[in-house]
């Protein structure tokens, strides 16, 4: 498995950027059960990686969270609550002109649990998405579903969030951003293929 500093990963991301492929990166920003009040161990490396590839469309899966990698905490926060520090980190990436090629995926039920932890957290999350409606995506993230209800479970969990989004932001997060990014990627890939025919 490549680390964030492995040159092989840079080569893959360079190639994706050249060709027009959209990249989805699963990388937790911290280690499991990290100490509160400490910068996430992988955040600096991840931001450096993202900065090295400004021509590559990158979606950061699960907003950098994992099953046991909680949102970034202040020293006084409960480990199960989406702390404002997590929002500050995400907004820092969203507001950085050098990272405008980076997007966040919110599809996973674990992310939904944090965003919906309490009404204030949901309100702050919605406000962030409403400020940056072009930078969030929602999709399916279900392993071996038994039926279609499993596909819709996380979508249904997010009803309190959807209700707080502007109609424009809601449409973009649920489908518009996906269509825009992947349609553009498809066109770029086809153009690259045409330019590199043997």
N, C-alpha and C positions, 0 to 999 in steps of 0.2 A: 504494500500500500504506500503510495507516494505521500510525502509530507508536503506542507505548504511551501517549503523552500526547495523542493526537489526540482532541478532543471527540467526533468521530464514533464512535469506538470506545466511548466511555462511553455514548453514546446507544443503541448496539446492545446493550450489556450491560445497561443499564437496562431496555430493552424485553424482553430475554430473561428478566430477573428478574421483571418484572411478569407476563409471560405464563406463565412456568414452563418455558421452553425450557432444556435442558441445553446448555452451551457447552463446546466443545473448542477450546482455544487451543494453536496451534503457535507457540511463541516460545522461541528459544534464550536461555538466561540470560546467555550470554557471546558474545564475538566469536570467530571462528575463530582458532586458534593463540594464544590469550591468554597473557600472561605468568603464570607461576606466582606464587602468593602475593598476587595482587591480587584484590579483590572483583570478581565478574562485572559487566561493564559495564551489563547490562540488569536486574540483580536488584532494585535499589532501585525502578526504575520499574515493574517487574512486580508487586512486592509492593504498591506504592501503588495500582496498578490493581485488584488483587484486593481490597484493603481498601475501595475506593470502591464495591464491588458485593457487599455481604454477603448480599443476597437472591437472588443469581444462583448457581446451581450451576455451578461451573467445573472442568473437567478439564484439567490441564496436561499436554499430550502430551509423551511421551518424557522426563519429569522435567526438562525444560528443556535437554536435550542435542540436539546435531545431528550430522550425519555428520563434521564437522570441529570441532565444539564439544565438547571433552572434559569429563569431570567436573572440578569445581573442584579445583585443585591447591594443595598447599603448595609452597614453593620447592624442596623436596628430592624431590618425588614424580616417578615416571615418568609421562609423559603418557598412557599407555594403561591405567593402573590407576585403579580407582575409589577415589579418595582419601577419607579420613574427612571432609574438608571438605565434600564433596558431601552426605554423610549428615547433617552438622550443619545445612546449609542446609535440606535437605528436612525434617528433624525440627523445625527451628525453625518452619517453616510449619505442620507438622502439630500442633504443640503450642500454637500461638497461637490463643486463643479467637476472635479477630477474623477468623481465616481458616478456620474450621471448614467453610466451604462450598467449600473447595478440595480437589481430589482429584488423584492422579497416575496417569498411564497408563504402563505398562511394556511395551507390546506390541511395540515395534520391535526388530529383531535387533541394531541398534547398541547399544541400552540393555542387551540381554541380554549382549552381549560384555563390557561393563563390569561388570555384576553378577556375571558368572561368571568374571571375570579370574583369580581364584585362590580357594581354599577359604575363606580368612579374609574376603575381600570378600563372598563369597556368604553366609557365616555372619552378618556384620554386616547385610547387606541383609535377610536373613530375620528377624533379630531386630527390625529396624525395622518390617517389615511385620507381624510378630506383635504388636508394640505398638500398631499402628494398622491393624488388619485391615479397617476400614470405609472406608479412604481410598485404596486402590489398586485399579486395574482392569487387566485383561488382555483383549485382543481381537485381531482380525486386523489386520495392517498390511502388506498385501502388494499391490503394484501389478501389475496384469495377470497374475495367476497362470495358469500353464499347466495346473495340475491341483491337486487337493485336498492333495497332499503339501506344497505350498508354504504352504498355510494352517496346517498343523500343524508346520512346521519350527521356528518360534520356540517354540511350546509345548513341543516335544520338547527344544529347547535348554535350556529352563528346568527340566528334570527335577531337577537338583541343588538348585535353589531350592525347587521344590514339596516335595521330600523333607524340607526343614528347616522348613516351615511347619506350624503346628498344623492339624488337620483343618478347624477353623472358619475360620481365615485363608485356607487354600487354597481352600475353597469360595467364600468371599466374593470373593477376588481374581479367580478364574477365571470366576465367573458371578453370584454373589449381589449384589455391589455394582452391577453393570450393571443387573440386574433391578430392584433397589430404586430406583436413581436415575431410570432411564428410565420405569419404571411410574409413579412419583410425578410425573415431568415430564409424562407423557401425561395424567394426571388433571387436573393444573393447567392444561394447555393447553386441554383440553376444557371445563373450568369457565370459563376466560377467554373462550373462543368463545361459550359460552352467555350469559355476562354482557354480551357486546358484539355481540349479534345486531342487525342493522339492521331 
